[in-house]
Amino acid sequence: MKYILLSTITCPECGHRKDETMPTDACQFFYECELCGKVIKPKLGDCCVYCSFGTVKCPPIQEGTDCCGN
């Protein structure tokens, strides 16, 4: 299966948006906004910052499996 690896993360603090390439071998639990410096974490029930604040869900979720065992 081919995954979409490019996701645009939007900072919930300042609204800054940035295209990022998602890792395929690990979950990303923290992300620091380059504009305001806020470190964001996934929302309750989400496995990673891409699932909470990205335009595309992480590869395991795209595949239909649990992300990092969550």
C-alpha positions in Angstrom: 0.0 0.0 0.0 1.2 3.5 -0.8 0.9 6.1 1.9 0.5 9.8 1.7 3.5 11.1 3.7 3.1 14.8 3.3 0.8 16.5 5.8 0.2 20.1 6.6 0.3 20.7 10.4 -1.6 23.7 11.7 -0.5 25.1 15.1 -3.6 25.4 17.4 -1.9 28.3 19.2 -1.1 30.7 16.4 -2.5 29.1 13.2 0.9 28.7 11.5 0.8 26.0 8.8 3.7 24.0 7.6 4.1 21.0 5.2 5.9 18.1 6.9 6.9 14.6 5.9 5.5 12.0 8.3 7.8 9.3 9.7 6.9 5.8 8.7 8.8 4.1 11.5 7.6 6.0 14.6 4.8 8.1 15.9 5.4 11.8 16.4 4.0 12.7 19.8 5.4 16.2 20.0 5.8 19.0 17.4 7.2 22.4 18.0 5.7 25.3 16.0 8.5 27.2 14.2 6.6 30.5 14.5 5.4 30.7 18.1 7.5 27.9 19.7 4.5 26.1 21.2 5.1 22.4 21.6 1.9 20.6 20.7 0.8 17.1 21.6 -2.0 14.9 20.2 -5.5 15.5 21.2 -7.1 13.0 23.6 -7.9 9.8 21.6 -5.4 10.6 18.8 -2.2 8.7 18.4 0.1 11.5 17.0 0.2 15.2 16.1 -0.5 14.4 12.5 -3.9 12.7 13.4 -4.8 15.7 15.5 -3.4 18.7 13.6 -2.4 17.5 10.2 -4.3 17.4 6.9 -3.4 13.7 6.5 -3.6 11.0 9.1 -0.4 9.0 9.9 0.5 5.9 7.8 -0.8 3.2 10.3 -4.2 5.0 10.5 -4.3 5.3 6.7 -3.7 1.5 6.6 -6.5 1.0 9.0 -4.5 -0.3 11.9 -3.7 1.0 15.4 -0.9 3.6 15.5 1.9 2.6 17.9 -0.3 0.1 19.7 -2.9 2.6 20.8 
